[in-house]
């Protein structure tokens, strides 16, 4: 397994091709505060995260805060995710997280619902 480390280039979906592949080939799961698109390609390197945060969730400060919470939750628990997982997380308007623990709970709840993680 991969140890928790920074959110470097190997942990991100970086370009439109990566995002398009997940949107087209992946599965969509809708939760109360997040929408998740994911695909698992075992030949790919460790898990990677992409974020899509709409202006519907708030202004620039609010969007940046949500992205920071999501990235940090992913970074800290990355070693628990399956190898080859590529996911795009979209916070829904009205998301009401007060801290990282709530963001982390919602991410892993939706990953479990999607069948990516086992409880």
N, C-alpha and C positions, 0 to 999 in steps of 0.2 A: 504494500500500500504506500501511497504518497504521504509524506509528513506534511503537516500544516506549515505553510510558508507564505511568503508574500503573494500578492496578486499580480504576478509577472505576466509576460507575454504568453507563456505556455498555459496560463490559466484562463485566457480570454478568447472569445470569438472576436476576431479583429476586423474582418472586412465583410462587405456585402455578400460575397460568395458563401462565407461560413453561415451567415444569418439565413440566406435564401435556402441553403441545404437543410437547415433545421426546420424552417417553416414548411418546406415542401415535402421532405421525407419523414419528418418527425410526427409525434402525436401531441395533441393539445389536451390539457386538463385544466378545468376552470375551478377555482376555489373562491372562498368568500372575499379574500383580499388580494389574491394573485391569480394570474393566468400563466401557465407553464407550457412551453413547447419544448419537447426533448426528443433526442434520438440517441441510441447507444450503438456505437461502432467499435467493437473490441480491438480492432487493429489500430485505432487512433490512440494518441497519448492520453495521459490522465484527464480527469474531468475538466470541462471548460464552461465558462459562464458568459452569457451575453445579456445585456440589459436593454430594455426598451421602456422608457418612462415618458408618458405623454404629458403634455401641458395641462391635461384635464385633471391631474392629481394635485396641481398647485403651481405656484410660481417657481422661479429658478432655485431659490433657497430650499424650498420643500423638496423639489425633484433631486437636488444634489444630496440632501440628507437621506432620502430613501435609497439612493444609489450607494451611498457610503454604508448604510446598514446592511443592504443586500450583499455587497462585496465582502464586508467583514464577516458576515454569517457564513458565506461560502468559504472564505479563506480558512476560518477556524475549524470547519467540519469537512473540509475537502477530502481528507484521508478516509472518510467513511463512505464516500461516493464511489460507484463502480467506475472502473477504468473505461475510457472511451465515451463517457457520458458527455453530450453536448446539450446545453439547455439555455433557453432564453426565458427570462423572468420579466413579467409585465405587471407592475402594481396597479390594481384597479383604483379608479377614483373613489375617494372616501376611506382609503386605508388609514387606520388610526393607531399606528405603532407609536409607542412612547420610547422604545429603546430596542437594542439589538436582540434581546431575548425574545421579544414578540415577533420580530422579523424572522429570526431563526426558527422559531416554532412553526410559523406559517409556511416557510420554505420546505421544511422537512415533513410537514403534514401533507402538503400537496405532492411531494415526491413519493410519499408512501401511497397516497391515493392513486398516483400514476403507475404504481407497480415497480418503481425504480429502486425503492428502499424497502427493506423488511423491518417490521416493528420489533 
